[in-house]
Amino acid sequence: MPHLHISTQFDSGAIEVLSLENPRNIELHIRADNASAFAQWFHFALHGAADKPVTLRFLNAGACAYPKGWEGYRVVASHDRQHWFRVDTEFDGTVMTAHATPTSNCMYFAYFEPYSYEQHLDLLSAVAQSEHVRLERLGSTLDGRDMTLLRITDAKGATPQDNKRKVWLIARQHPGETMAEWFAEGFLERLLDPDDAVSRVLLDRCVFHVVPNMNPDGAARGNLRTNAAGANLNREWATPSMAQSPEVFLVRQKMLQTGVDLCLDVHGDEALPYNFVVGSEGTPGYTERVAEMEDSFKNAWLANCPDFQDQFNYGRNAPGSANLTLATNWVAQQFGCLALTIEMPFKDNAEHLNLATGWSGERSRKLGASVLQPLLATL
């Protein structure tokens, strides 16, 4: 049998190898973010095991950031980095064990279907070719990457510019939640489809400000939850700084310039096997008008997308109890608007299981496309 090797020297690569001596007992350690104790993301390539059964044992799974995220979870794998599927996985409360038989001498494994920085740049370049899109560089991350905003509207439409609703969509504040950028891709693709009547109406009514990847440094570094400085960006919205959280500082600054009428912040949840939204009902400024808009949004999504549900979620916050360092709460309070966090599963949608892929990049794309329907009903 060829010598086994595990490599991680690629975009978002992350794992620590403890033992490769026995293919039936490969011992691994899920590493923490580069400047934080958060550990859950992994992405690596296994070489030299073609046609041989392998057993991967993640010895510290029970000590990771979200151990409940391993219950009912299955590891994602691919031979070509294009088509990802799930492999048999079990978790005993301490060790997570995955089983696979590679069909080639290189097989990739990841926590969820990756979305690379090159894919991110390709997405920006492709979208920017539309006459409705203006790409704007807001500034630099700590690692020197661009923070990029897409401004999207039909400037020739019937609605005067000053009357257009200002809609923001930000994604992937937590870099390991790659489904968020897959969601943004599907959203953008449909929004710019000239044959889609929903998109055409929305482009006339609204100006969209889209940030498909809020945390490009953390994404490239293979972090689960933080940026290069170890900041959890979704706890930085009250007092961001260019030294600690330039990503939030720059986007927040732009929001204050443009104003916000509706904001969607797209995430992934480790534990719950459902798609759901989280509102801003705990903020002091939550009003009956915002509550009605939230109900309208959720009802329209429920009516148009079976992958969305509103029964299983985090529960409702008590009035006045909101954490205003979170994007959704800060935006809602600052602008008096509807702001929602969208959560997707790392596992699968328990109401519509796909045993081959679980929840996936493609399903996230389709959910992103579907969100235009509730936007139309709400705006």
URZI-V786174 format. One record per residue. N is the residue number from 1. RES is the residue in three letters. SS is DSSP state (@ for helix, = for strand, . for the rest). Layout:
BEGIN
((N,RES,SS) (N,RES,SS))
END
This chain:
BEGIN
((1,MET,.) (2,PRO,.) (3,HIS,.) (4,LEU,.) (5,HIS,=) (6,ILE,=) (7,SER,=) (8,THR,.) (9,GLN,.) (10,PHE,.) (11,ASP,.) (12,SER,.) (13,GLY,.) (14,ALA,=) (15,ILE,.) (16,GLU,=) (17,VAL,=) (18,LEU,=) (19,SER,=) (20,LEU,.) (21,GLU,.) (22,ASN,.) (23,PRO,.) (24,ARG,.) (25,ASN,.) (26,ILE,=) (27,GLU,=) (28,LEU,=) (29,HIS,=) (30,ILE,.) (31,ARG,.) (32,ALA,.) (33,ASP,.) (34,ASN,.) (35,ALA,.) (36,SER,.) (37,ALA,.) (38,PHE,.) (39,ALA,.) (40,GLN,.) (41,TRP,.) (42,PHE,.) (43,HIS,=) (44,PHE,=) (45,ALA,=) (46,LEU,=) (47,HIS,=) (48,GLY,.) (49,ALA,.) (50,ALA,.) (51,ASP,.) (52,LYS,.) (53,PRO,=) (54,VAL,=) (55,THR,=) (56,LEU,=) (57,ARG,=) (58,PHE,=) (59,LEU,.) (60,ASN,.) (61,ALA,@) (62,GLY,@) (63,ALA,@) (64,CYS,.) (65,ALA,.) (66,TYR,.) (67,PRO,@) (68,LYS,@) (69,GLY,@) (70,TRP,@) (71,GLU,.) (72,GLY,.) (73,TYR,.) (74,ARG,.) (75,VAL,.) (76,VAL,=) (77,ALA,=) (78,SER,=) (79,HIS,.) (80,ASP,.) (81,ARG,.) (82,GLN,.) (83,HIS,.) (84,TRP,.) (85,PHE,=) (86,ARG,=) (87,VAL,.) (88,ASP,=) (89,THR,=) (90,GLU,=) (91,PHE,=) (92,ASP,.) (93,GLY,.) (94,THR,.) (95,VAL,.) (96,MET,=) (97,THR,=) (98,ALA,=) (99,HIS,=) (100,ALA,=) (101,THR,=) (102,PRO,.) (103,THR,.) (104,SER,.) (105,ASN,.) (106,CYS,=) (107,MET,=) (108,TYR,=) (109,PHE,=) (110,ALA,=) (111,TYR,.) (112,PHE,.) (113,GLU,.) (114,PRO,.) (115,TYR,.) (116,SER,.) (117,TYR,@) (118,GLU,@) (119,GLN,@) (120,HIS,@) (121,LEU,@) (122,ASP,@) (123,LEU,@) (124,LEU,@) (125,SER,@) (126,ALA,@) (127,VAL,@) (128,ALA,.) (129,GLN,.) (130,SER,.) (131,GLU,.) (132,HIS,.) (133,VAL,=) (134,ARG,=) (135,LEU,=) (136,GLU,=) (137,ARG,=) (138,LEU,=) (139,GLY,=) (140,SER,=) (141,THR,.) (142,LEU,.) (143,ASP,.) (144,GLY,.) (145,ARG,.) (146,ASP,=) (147,MET,=) (148,THR,=) (149,LEU,=) (150,LEU,=) (151,ARG,=) (152,ILE,=) (153,THR,.) (154,ASP,.) (155,ALA,.) (156,LYS,.) (157,GLY,.) (158,ALA,.) (159,THR,.) (160,PRO,.) (161,GLN,@) (162,ASP,@) (163,ASN,@) (164,LYS,.) (165,ARG,=) (166,LYS,=) (167,VAL,=) (168,TRP,=) (169,LEU,=) (170,ILE,=) (171,ALA,=) (172,ARG,.) (173,GLN,.) (174,HIS,.) (175,PRO,.) (176,GLY,.) (177,GLU,.) (178,THR,.) (179,MET,@) (180,ALA,@) (181,GLU,@) (182,TRP,@) (183,PHE,@) (184,ALA,@) (185,GLU,@) (186,GLY,@) (187,PHE,@) (188,LEU,@) (189,GLU,@) (190,ARG,@) (191,LEU,@) (192,LEU,.) (193,ASP,.) (194,PRO,.) (195,ASP,.) (196,ASP,.) (197,ALA,@) (198,VAL,@) (199,SER,@) (200,ARG,@) (201,VAL,@) (202,LEU,@) (203,LEU,@) (204,ASP,@) (205,ARG,@) (206,CYS,=) (207,VAL,=) (208,PHE,=) (209,HIS,=) (210,VAL,=) (211,VAL,=) (212,PRO,.) (213,ASN,.) (214,MET,.) (215,ASN,.) (216,PRO,@) (217,ASP,@) (218,GLY,@) (219,ALA,@) (220,ALA,@) (221,ARG,@) (222,GLY,.) (223,ASN,.) (224,LEU,.) (225,ARG,.) (226,THR,.) (227,ASN,.) (228,ALA,.) (229,ALA,.) (230,GLY,.) (231,ALA,.) (232,ASN,.) (233,LEU,@) (234,ASN,@) (235,ARG,@) (236,GLU,.) (237,TRP,.) (238,ALA,.) (239,THR,.) (240,PRO,.) (241,SER,.) (242,MET,.) (243,ALA,.) (244,GLN,.) (245,SER,.) (246,PRO,@) (247,GLU,@) (248,VAL,@) (249,PHE,@) (250,LEU,@) (251,VAL,@) (252,ARG,@) (253,GLN,@) (254,LYS,@) (255,MET,@) (256,LEU,@) (257,GLN,@) (258,THR,@) (259,GLY,.) (260,VAL,.) (261,ASP,.) (262,LEU,=) (263,CYS,=) (264,LEU,=) (265,ASP,=) (266,VAL,=) (267,HIS,=) (268,GLY,=) (269,ASP,=) (270,GLU,.) (271,ALA,.) (272,LEU,.) (273,PRO,.) (274,TYR,.) (275,ASN,.) (276,PHE,=) (277,VAL,=) (278,VAL,=) (279,GLY,.) (280,SER,.) (281,GLU,.) (282,GLY,.) (283,THR,.) (284,PRO,.) (285,GLY,.) (286,TYR,.) (287,THR,.) (288,GLU,@) (289,ARG,@) (290,VAL,@) (291,ALA,@) (292,GLU,@) (293,MET,@) (294,GLU,@) (295,ASP,@) (296,SER,@) (297,PHE,@) (298,LYS,@) (299,ASN,@) (300,ALA,@) (301,TRP,@) (302,LEU,@) (303,ALA,@) (304,ASN,@) (305,CYS,.) (306,PRO,.) (307,ASP,.) (308,PHE,.) (309,GLN,.) (310,ASP,.) (311,GLN,.) (312,PHE,.) (313,ASN,.) (314,TYR,.) (315,GLY,.) (316,ARG,.) (317,ASN,.) (318,ALA,.) (319,PRO,.) (320,GLY,.) (321,SER,.) (322,ALA,.) (323,ASN,.) (324,LEU,.) (325,THR,.) (326,LEU,.) (327,ALA,@) (328,THR,@) (329,ASN,@) (330,TRP,@) (331,VAL,@) (332,ALA,@) (333,GLN,@) (334,GLN,@) (335,PHE,@) (336,GLY,.) (337,CYS,.) (338,LEU,=) (339,ALA,=) (340,LEU,=) (341,THR,=) (342,ILE,=) (343,GLU,=) (344,MET,=) (345,PRO,=) (346,PHE,.) (347,LYS,.) (348,ASP,.) (349,ASN,.) (350,ALA,.) (351,GLU,.) (352,HIS,.) (353,LEU,.) (354,ASN,.) (355,LEU,.) (356,ALA,.) (357,THR,.) (358,GLY,.) (359,TRP,.) (360,SER,.) (361,GLY,@) (362,GLU,@) (363,ARG,@) (364,SER,@) (365,ARG,@) (366,LYS,@) (367,LEU,@) (368,GLY,@) (369,ALA,@) (370,SER,@) (371,VAL,@) (372,LEU,@) (373,GLN,@) (374,PRO,@) (375,LEU,@) (376,LEU,@) (377,ALA,@) (378,THR,@) (379,LEU,.))
END
